Amino acid sequence: MFSYKHYINSISAIFIVIISSGFFYKICKTYLSEPLFLAVIFGAAFIFVLVLLDKNNFFLKKKFLIVLALIVLGIQLWGLTFVKVPNYTAEFWIERFLNGSYPYFAFVGFGMPIFYSLLVPFYLIGNIALSDSLGFVLLALVIIGTLKESRESTIGFFILLLSPMTFFGILYFSGKILLSALFILFMILTARYREGKKYNVDNVLISVLFGFLVSSYFEMIFIVIIFYLFLYRNDLVKMLTSFLITFISFLATLLPFIKPQNEFLFHNSIFSNSVFLHVFPLWGIILLLLAIIYIGWIVSNLQEIFFSLGIILFLVSGVELLALGKATEIISNFLMVLPFFIVSIRDYKVDEFLGRVYPNAN
């Protein structure tokens, strides 16, 4: 699976190891000495485990993987009873919203309305970091349920276990693990359900829901563009209709929060939440959009979509980090990237993009 022929798997694994080692370094720097050395050891151990699983054709039955996922979830929930990960902005927004007060202030950066709305149930439970545990469960279900072979599921699940999303990533809660998991799950279900069917009310509902998801984190518009170009590339009318419905749905989530003279659109939600709009020059945004449109037009399956999205979101997060420095929120954006790389790893023999067939590729 990680031979030089499987470029998607190999490159995805490299990015996963880099991001995971970076988070491990961040944790070690806070609590231990020699953080760089420990991060290098962690990265090397990560690579060793992947190679070992791949070369020895090791696999576990899916029922056993489900049991392991439940055990890990139990450990997460037990740990979160002792550690409450604060998110003061989200908690402030939710408190005012539940009290019937206007949750936004001019010149103060807040997140998108749907993002905070997703966190309300976890706030009421008492710990919004529980949303990341739900994200872990959804990703585990995607890996175990959608991968056909037990070997694929086993390697994917162990990558998930070793990644920062499982344990120490929760210490940098951002809620974006849940967002990525929802997008991935929704894309898989949509692609499977809509395959070969006519455009009807189901497509309208799908487009509305995508608009809601974009209103959780604006950079997710990249996902919608690529996915719609892939899904409706043979029918321009359906594609434009879906884009229009998604845009209307997205605006509808913002309208309740727009008040006269509060400059909501410029100092809250879209523009303050979308860092790339601040740090990318106009020509950079145009080039990025052109690249996204090109990718959406050439990808041939969901694996290539997930891989491409991982690359795009990683580059955008990297530019934001370099431009703004060591902001915890920007660092946590890389947690949003990891799920796309993880689910793009498959045991495939046909590389449709390069036009190659690997009959004995392992």
Buried (B, 14 or more C-beta within 10 A) or exposed (E): BBEEBBEBBBBBBEBBBEBBBBBBBBBBBEEEEEBEEBBBBBBEEBBEBBEEBBEEEEBBEBEEBBEBBEEBBEEBEEBBEEEEBEBEBBBBBBEBBEEEEEBBBEEEBBBBBBBBBBBBEBBEEEBBBBBBBBBBBBBBBBBBEBBEEBBBBBBBBBBBBBBBBBBBBBBBBBBBBBBBBBBBBBBBEBBEEBEEEEBEEEBBEBBBBBBBBBBBBBBBBBBBBBBBBBBBBEEEEBBEBBBEBBBEBBEEBBEEBBEEEBBBEEBBBBBBBBBBEEBBEEEEEEEBEEBBEEBBEBBEBBBBBBBBBBBBBBBBBBBBBEBEEEEEBBBBBBBBBBBBBBBBBBBBBBBBBEEEEEEEBB
